[in-house]
Amino acid sequence: MAGRKGRRGWGKIRQLPSSKRYQASYVGPDLVRHKADHTFGAKMDAEGWLSNERRLIELDTWRPPALRKAERHAKAVTLGEYGAQWIEQRTTRGGQPLKPKSKAHYEKLLSDYIKPLSAIPVKNLTPQAVRAWHATTLPDKPVMRAHAYGLLHAILATAVTDGLIPANPCQIERAMKAARKHEPVILDVDEVAKLADTIKPDRFRAFILIAAWCGLRRGEMFELRRKDIDEASQVITVARGVTHVGGCHIATPTSGKGRAVVVPPHVRADLQHHMRTYVADDPEALLFPPARGGCHLNDKVFREYFNTALKSIGREGIRVHDLRHFCGTQTARVGNLVETMGRLGHSTVQASLTYQQIVSGRDAEVAEALSELTKGPR
C-alpha cells in the first residue's frame, strides 16, 4: 500500500519523534497488531524484522512474537531465578502461602547451599552437574545437605511440569534422607510426672503435661488461648501456631489445618487449676503469657526453666520437642497409626470433627487409655 507515510505493502514502520528510532508492527493472522519488542536504529533493520515475520506466516509456523519471546526467556531462565520464583509462589498442602519460617529456610538453602548452581540455565542442568555439586560443594552437615538436595529436587520437579526440562536431573539415591542430628530421648511416665512437679514457676506445670500428653508443638503451645479450652478442660482446639522469624507470625498449624485434642482425664484437673489460677478471663488471654515481656512466651526463656527442672531430676540433654515424641510413643501403645497421626496433627487426620464427635468417638477412648498408663502395671 503506497501513498501513506509509514505504510508498506505489508506491515507498518514509523519513526518515533522522541528517539528518532524506528518501530515496526503488523496485523497477524489472529487479526491483532503485533509490535517488535524493541526499536531499530535503521529503517532497513525494521524492514528485515517484518520480512522475517511474514516468512513465518507463509511457512505456517508463526506464533505471536510476545509468546515466542516468553518461551525463549523460560528456556534460558537460570536456576537462581527460577528457584526464587518457585519459593515466592510455593504454597502449603492446604493451599496457603508458605509460613515465614519455612520461606526463610528455603531462601537460605537457595542462597547458601544451592548457589553454586544458581547461574546455570535450568535447561542445562544435568545429573552429572547435580552429582558434582552434591559431592564437592555441600558442607558436611547431613541434615542441611538433605534439605538442600530436597529443595533442589522439588524445584526441578516443578520445572519438569512446566516443560522446561524433560526429566529431573536429581537422581541421587537416598540423598534426601539424613540421619537425625538429635535422636529423641523419650522420658518414661514417672519422669514426666517428676518434671511437671519440679519445674518452676508452677505455672509451667500445665505446659509440661499438655506438651507430653497432648503432643502439641511449641509454637502451638505458645499461642494457646483461653478460647481454645472447653469449659470442662476436656478438649483443646489447636487452631494456630506462632513463629518469630522476622517478627511475630501467627498462622495455622504446620499441617495447614486445625485439630481438636482430647485431654487425658488425669491431666484435666491440672489444666482446670491452671485456667483458674494463671489465665485471665479474656477469651484471647494466653495460657502461657510471656515471662519477661513480649508478645509470646520466649522459647529461650522457657528452656532455661525447662533445663533447670531436667537437671533437678537427673535427665539433662532432653529437648522440649522430646515431650512431643513422648506423646507419640505413648499414643502408639494404645491407639492405631491413624489415631496417633491425628493426635499429633499430621496431615492425614480429618480436622473437621466436631466436639461431640471427638468426645464420643475413638479419640476419647485413646485419651482414657493414656491416663491408664499413669497407674503402672496391673
Buried (B, 14 or more C-beta within 10 A) or exposed (E): EEEEEEEBEEBBBEBEEEEEBBBBBBEBEEEEEBEBEEBBEEEEBBBEBBEEBBEBEEEEEBEEBEEEEEEEEBBEBBBBBBBBEBBEEBEBEEEEEBBBBBBBBBBEBBEEBBBBBBEBBBBEBEEEBBBEBBEEEBEEEBEBBBBBBBBBBBBBBBBBEEEBBEEBBBEBEEBBEBEEEEEBEBBEBEBBBBBBEBBEEEBBBBBBBBBBBBBBBBBBBBBBBBEBBBEEBBBBBBBBBBBBEEEEBBBBBBBBBBBBBBBBBBBBEBBBBBBEEBBEEEEEBBBBBBBEEEBBBBEEBBBEBBBEBBEBBEBEEBBBEBBBBBBBEBBBEBBEEEBBBBBBBBBEBEBEBEEEEBBEEBBBBBBBBBBEBBEEEE
